């Protein structure tokens, strides 16, 4: 796979990561929190035990999470647009390293919090987001 395909995949990865940002941002407000609550229920496999998204701390963490995810997605998009043409392999390695760091910490935290099913979902997201970026592009 060539550099153009990797660059396109980086943009796809940016959308995968960044798309969770608005979901959790809107979770900060009770009238728009349903998608964030449903996402937590699905990822934690607690469909019969709905999450309580009314707590101020939960909504605050949701707002922070939304901001971080949107910012991370924008960063990946920006790297693919502005830096990749000058340094394709360092950009690829940077994005893969950031995805692996997210995967390890998020999965360990999910298991520690009693939601091991999220670690399984994380494997799928990791494979989707990294895709062909595991290997350097061939010119």
C-alpha positions in Angstrom: 0.0 0.0 0.0 1.3 3.4 -0.9 1.5 6.7 0.9 -1.7 8.0 -0.6 -3.7 5.1 0.8 -2.1 5.6 4.2 -2.9 9.3 4.1 -6.5 8.5 3.3 -6.6 5.9 6.2 -5.2 8.5 8.6 -8.2 10.8 7.7 -10.5 7.8 8.2 -8.9 7.2 11.6 -9.3 10.9 12.5 -13.1 10.5 11.8 -13.3 7.3 13.8 -11.6 8.9 16.8 -13.2 12.4 16.5 -16.7 11.1 15.9 -17.0 10.1 19.6 -16.2 13.8 20.6 -19.7 15.3 19.9 -21.4 12.2 21.4 -19.8 12.8 24.7 -19.9 16.6 24.5 -23.7 16.4 24.2 -23.7 14.1 27.1 -22.7 17.1 29.3 -26.3 18.4 29.0 -29.2 16.3 30.2 -31.6 17.0 27.3 -29.0 15.7 24.8 -27.3 13.0 26.9 -29.1 10.0 25.4 -26.5 9.1 22.8 -23.7 9.3 25.4 -25.7 7.2 27.9 -26.5 4.6 25.2 -22.9 4.5 24.1 -21.8 3.8 27.7 -24.5 1.1 28.1 -23.4 -0.6 24.9 -19.7 -0.4 25.6 -20.1 -1.6 29.2 -22.7 -4.2 28.1 -25.2 -2.9 30.7 -28.2 -2.7 28.4 -30.5 -4.0 31.2 -29.0 -1.6 33.8 -29.2 1.9 32.3 -26.5 4.4 33.1 -27.4 7.4 35.3 -26.2 10.4 33.3 -27.8 12.9 35.6 -24.8 13.2 38.0 -22.8 16.4 37.5 -19.5 14.5 37.8 -20.6 12.1 35.0 -21.6 15.0 32.7 -18.4 16.8 33.5 -16.3 13.8 32.6 -18.4 13.4 29.5 -17.6 17.0 28.4 -13.9 16.4 29.0 -13.9 13.1 27.1 -15.7 14.8 24.2 -13.2 17.5 24.0 -10.2 15.2 24.2 -11.6 12.9 21.5 -12.5 15.7 19.2 -9.1 17.3 19.7 -7.3 14.0 19.1 -9.3 13.4 15.9 -8.5 16.9 14.6 -4.8 16.3 15.5 -4.7 13.1 13.4 -6.5 14.9 10.5 -4.0 17.8 10.7 -1.0 15.4 10.8 -2.3 13.6 7.7 -2.8 16.9 5.9 0.1 19.1 6.9 2.9 16.9 8.2 2.5 13.5 6.4 3.8 14.8 3.0 7.1 15.8 4.7 7.4 12.9 7.2 5.1 10.0 6.3 6.6 7.3 8.5 7.0 9.4 11.7 3.3 10.5 11.3 2.2 6.9 10.9 4.3 5.7 13.9 3.0 8.7 16.0 -0.6 7.9 15.3 -0.2 4.1 15.9 1.7 4.8 19.2 -1.1 7.1 20.3 -3.8 4.5 19.5 -1.8 1.8 21.3 -1.5 4.1 24.4 -5.2 4.8 24.3 -6.0 1.1 23.9 -3.8 0.0 26.8 -5.0 2.6 29.3 -8.6 2.6 28.3 -8.9 -1.2 28.3 -7.1 -1.5 31.7 -9.3 1.2 33.2 -12.4 -0.4 31.8 -11.5 -3.8 33.3 -10.6 -2.1 36.6 -14.0 -0.3 36.6 -15.9 -3.6 36.1 -16.7 -3.1 32.4 -14.4 -5.6 30.7 -16.7 -5.7 27.6 -15.3 -2.3 26.6 -11.8 -3.9 26.3 -13.4 -6.2 23.6 -14.9 -3.2 21.8 -11.5 -1.5 22.1 -9.9 -4.3 20.2 -12.3 -3.8 17.3 -11.8 0.0 17.3 -8.0 -0.4 17.5 -8.0 -2.8 14.5 -10.4 -0.4 12.6 -8.4 2.7 13.4 -4.9 1.3 12.8 -5.8 -0.8 9.8 -2.9 -0.8 7.3 -1.0 1.7 9.4 0.7 -1.2 11.1 3.2 -1.4 8.3 5.1 1.4 6.6 3.8 2.6 3.2 5.6 1.4 0.1 6.3 3.9 -2.6 
